Amino acid sequence: MKLDIPAGEFAGYIFDLDGTLIDTMPLHYRAWDGAMRKAGLKAPLDEDLFYSLGGVPTRRVAQLIAEHYGLTIDVEQVFHDKETLFMEIQQDAQVIAPTVEFARAAAKTHPLAIASGGPRPVVLRSIELAGLAPLFRVVVSADDVVHGKPAPDMFLLAAKLLGVEPTRCLVFEDAEPGIQAALAAGMQVVRVPSRR
C-alpha cells in the first residue's frame, strides 16, 4: 500500500487510529458481531454496514446497528460488551506499516495527534500495545467531544491542542465519516485503505 501524500507544507499531522495506524478493524468487527448477537442479532453482522460506520463513536454505532436491524437494545450494555470483547483480542492487532513509518518520520520534526472515535482507555491501550504512544503529543477520543465524526469537532480540538491552524494540518483517515469530518474542519486528507 502506498500513501498519496498531497504536496504542501503542513505544520501538524492528525491520525485516526483504528484502520489507519493499527489494523484493528477486523478485531472491532468480531467484537461488534459478538456484542450484537448477545443483544439479539440472529445473523452475522453485515460487514459493509460495519465498515460504513468507521470512526463513529461507539455508543452511536450501537444505536445505528440496532436501528438497521430493528433491535431494541441497552446502548450502555452493548457498549460495555463490545469494548470488553475487543480488549480481550486487542493485542492481536498489527500496525499498518506505511502510515506508522510516515508518523515515525514526521514525529521528528512536527507535532502529531490522534483523533479516534474510540473511548479514551481503549485508544490509550491500543497505542501503548503498538508501541506508538511516544509519537503523539495529543490524543483526542470520543470522550473529549460532544459530537463525534462526521462532525469536525475531534479534528478541530486536536489542531487546537497541537497549537496548529486547522488548515495547516494533514489528516490520515480510513473511513468515510472521518474523511467528512476532516474536510469539514478545513483539513486535507490522506485516505488509508482499511479493507485489505
C-alpha positions in Angstrom: 0.0 0.0 0.0 1.3 3.4 -1.0 0.0 6.6 0.7 -0.9 9.5 -1.6 0.6 12.5 0.4 -0.5 15.9 -1.0 2.1 18.5 -1.9 2.5 21.4 0.5 3.9 22.4 3.8 2.0 21.1 6.8 2.5 22.3 10.4 0.9 19.3 12.1 -0.4 15.8 11.4 -3.5 14.2 12.8 -4.1 10.4 12.6 -7.2 8.3 13.0 -6.3 5.2 14.9 -8.3 2.1 14.0 -7.8 1.1 10.4 -5.3 3.9 9.9 -2.4 3.3 12.3 -3.4 -0.1 13.6 -5.2 -2.8 11.7 -7.9 -3.3 14.3 -10.9 -3.1 12.1 -11.3 -6.9 11.7 -11.0 -7.2 15.5 -13.6 -4.5 16.1 -15.9 -6.3 13.6 -15.5 -9.6 15.7 -16.3 -7.6 18.9 -19.3 -5.9 17.4 -20.6 -9.1 16.0 -20.3 -10.8 19.4 -21.9 -7.9 21.3 -24.8 -7.5 18.8 -25.5 -11.2 18.9 -25.6 -11.1 22.7 -28.1 -8.2 22.3 -30.4 -10.2 20.0 -28.9 -10.2 16.5 -29.7 -13.5 14.9 -27.4 -13.5 11.9 -23.8 -12.3 11.3 -23.3 -8.6 11.4 -23.2 -7.1 7.9 -19.5 -6.2 7.2 -20.4 -3.4 4.8 -22.6 -1.8 7.4 -19.8 -2.1 10.0 -17.2 -0.6 7.7 -19.5 2.3 6.7 -19.6 3.3 10.4 -15.8 3.6 10.8 -14.8 6.4 13.1 -18.3 7.0 14.5 -18.3 6.9 18.4 -19.0 3.5 19.8 -22.4 4.3 21.5 -23.7 5.9 18.3 -22.6 2.8 16.3 -24.6 0.6 18.7 -27.7 2.8 18.1 -27.2 2.7 14.3 -26.7 -1.0 14.1 -29.7 -1.6 16.3 -31.8 0.7 14.1 -30.6 -1.1 11.0 -31.7 -4.4 12.3 -34.8 -3.2 14.1 -33.5 -4.2 17.5 -34.2 -2.6 20.9 -31.0 -2.6 22.9 -29.5 -1.2 26.0 -26.8 1.0 24.4 -24.6 1.1 27.6 -24.7 -2.7 27.9 -23.8 -3.2 24.2 -21.1 -0.5 24.6 -19.5 -2.4 27.5 -19.9 -5.8 25.9 -18.3 -4.7 22.7 -15.3 -2.9 24.4 -14.8 -5.9 26.7 -14.7 -8.3 23.8 -12.4 -6.0 21.9 -9.9 -5.6 24.8 -9.7 -9.5 25.0 -8.3 -9.7 21.4 -6.7 -6.2 21.1 -3.2 -7.5 21.5 -3.6 -9.4 18.2 -3.6 -6.1 16.2 -0.8 -5.3 13.8 0.4 -1.8 12.8 -0.3 -0.5 9.3 3.3 -0.1 8.2 3.1 2.8 5.6 1.2 5.0 8.0 3.3 4.2 11.0 6.5 4.8 9.0 5.2 8.2 8.0 4.2 9.0 11.6 7.7 8.0 12.9 9.5 10.2 10.4 7.1 13.1 10.9 7.3 13.0 14.7 11.0 14.0 14.5 10.0 17.4 13.0 6.3 18.0 13.5 3.7 17.7 16.3 1.4 14.7 15.9 -2.1 13.9 17.3 -4.5 11.0 17.3 -8.3 11.7 16.8 -10.1 8.5 17.4 -13.8 7.6 17.7 -13.0 5.1 20.4 -13.2 5.6 24.2 -10.1 7.0 25.7 -9.0 4.0 27.8 -9.2 1.7 24.7 -7.4 4.3 22.5 -4.5 4.7 25.0 -4.2 0.9 25.5 -4.1 0.4 21.7 -1.2 2.9 21.2 0.7 1.5 24.2 0.4 -2.1 22.9 1.5 -1.0 19.4 4.5 1.0 20.8 3.2 4.2 19.3 2.4 6.3 22.4 5.7 8.3 22.4 4.9 9.7 18.9 1.8 11.5 19.8 1.7 14.8 21.8 -2.1 14.9 21.7 -4.7 12.1 21.9 -8.4 13.1 21.3 -11.0 10.4 21.8 -14.8 10.2 21.6 -14.8 11.1 25.3 -13.4 14.5 24.6 -16.1 15.9 22.3 -19.9 16.2 22.2 -20.1 15.5 18.5 -18.1 12.7 17.0 -17.2 12.1 13.4 -18.5 13.0 10.8 -18.7 16.3 12.8 -15.3 18.2 12.6 -15.1 18.7 16.4 -12.5 16.0 17.1 -10.1 17.3 14.4 -10.6 20.9 15.4 -9.8 20.1 19.1 -6.7 18.1 18.0 -5.4 21.1 16.0 -6.1 23.5 18.9 -4.2 21.2 21.3 -1.3 20.9 18.9 -1.3 24.7 18.5 -1.7 24.5 14.8 -4.2 26.2 12.5 -6.7 23.6 11.1 -5.9 24.5 7.5 -2.2 23.6 8.2 -3.0 20.1 9.4 -2.9 16.9 7.3 -5.2 14.1 8.4 -4.8 10.4 7.8 -8.1 8.5 7.8 -9.5 5.2 6.6 -13.3 5.7 6.9 -15.8 8.0 5.2 -17.2 9.6 8.4 -13.7 10.6 9.4 -12.8 11.9 6.0 -16.0 14.0 6.0 -15.0 15.3 9.5 -11.5 16.3 8.4 -12.8 18.1 5.3 -15.4 19.9 7.4 -12.6 21.0 9.6 -10.8 22.6 6.6 -8.1 20.0 6.5 -6.6 18.0 3.7 -6.9 14.2 4.0 -4.8 11.1 3.1 -7.1 8.2 2.6 -5.8 5.0 4.1 -7.4 1.8 2.6 -8.9 -0.1 5.6 -10.1 -3.2 3.9 -7.0 -5.1 2.9 
